């Protein structure tokens, strides 16, 4: 399984653009980045308090990435495009890898910020 396949990614981004009815790849990238921003903020708000240490942050990040993969790539996008939902193939396998990388980076980033602000250390004074 690879994390990124340029031809598949272009097809996927065009499919994302199709969610609101566009066929423009640039619109697809903007929509996808907006969804990623929403997912990242959601990670910080919902499980963030449990992700202040590196190990829990990695586990929660991977779970978050997998959750967004199931919700978006396996369910919402295929259903919106009239395709079979929850289907495993090369495209969904590649997408899983990318979503796991996103979740991993979200968790590591959150725990790093928590550590830099003193929230990820035991016994640190609260401000």
N, C-alpha and C positions, 0 to 999 in steps of 0.2 A: 504494500500500500504506500503510495506516495502522498505527500502533503499537498503538492500543487502540480497541476497539469495545465499548462497554458491554454491549450485548445478547449479543454473541458471547462476551465475557469471562465473563459469568454462566453461559452454557452450558458453556464450557470448565471453569470452576471446579467446576460440578456434575459434569462428566465426571471431573475429578481426584478428586472425592469418591468416585466410583464405583470407583476402583482397589481400595480395601479393602472395598467393598460398601455405602457410604453414599450417600445422596441429599441430604445436608445441605450447603448452600453454605458455611457457616461451617467445617465439617469439611474441605471442599475447600480453603479458604483456608489452614487450619492445615497440611494436608498439603503444599500448594504452597510455603508458607513454609519448612517443614521441608526439602523438596527443595532450595529455593534456598539455605538455610543450608549444607546438605551440599555443594552445588555450589560455593559461595563458599569454604568451607574447603578443598575439594579443589583449587580454583584456587590457593590460597595454598601448599598442600603440594606439588602436582605441578609446575606450570610456574612457580611463584612466584619461584624463584631467577633465572629468565630475564626476569622482568617487573619488574625494579627500576627500569628506565628507562622513560620515558613511551611512546616509540614501540613498543618490543617489547611493553610491557604492553597497549597498545591492540590490537595484532595478535593477541596470545595471548588477550586477553579476547574479542575478536570470534570467534576460532576456538572458544573454549570455549563461548560462547553458541550458536554454530551447531551444535556437537557435541551439546549438551544438547537442542537443538531436534530434531535428527535422532533421538537416542536416545529422548526422551520423547514429543514431540508427533507425530512421524511413525511411531514404531515401537511403543513400549511401551503408550501409552494406547490407540491404535486397536486394537492386537492384543488388549488386555485387554477392550475393549468390543465385540469381534466386528466391527469395521469394517475396511475396506481399509487396509493399511499403506502408507506412503510415497506418499500421495496429495496432490497439490497442489490447493488450493482457497482460497477467501477466508479460511477459518478458519486454515489452516496458514500462509498468507501473513501474516496479522496476527500469528500466534504467532511467526513468524520475526523480525519486527520487534521484538517484545517481548524475545525471547531475545537478539537482538543488542544491544539497549540494556542488558540485564542484564550481558552479557559486557563491553561497553564500560565500564560503571560499575565492574564488578569489577576490571578491569585498571587503570583510572585510580585507584581507591581503593587498590589494592595498591601501585602505584608512588608514590602520594602518601605513604602510610605509610612505605614504604622510604626515601623522600627525607627525611621528618621524623625518622626514626631514624638517618639517616646511612648507610644501607645502599645507597642509590641514587646515591651520589656517588663518583666515582673519586678515589682517594687519601685518602679519609676514613679516619681511624684506626678500626680495629676494636676493639670493646669486649669 
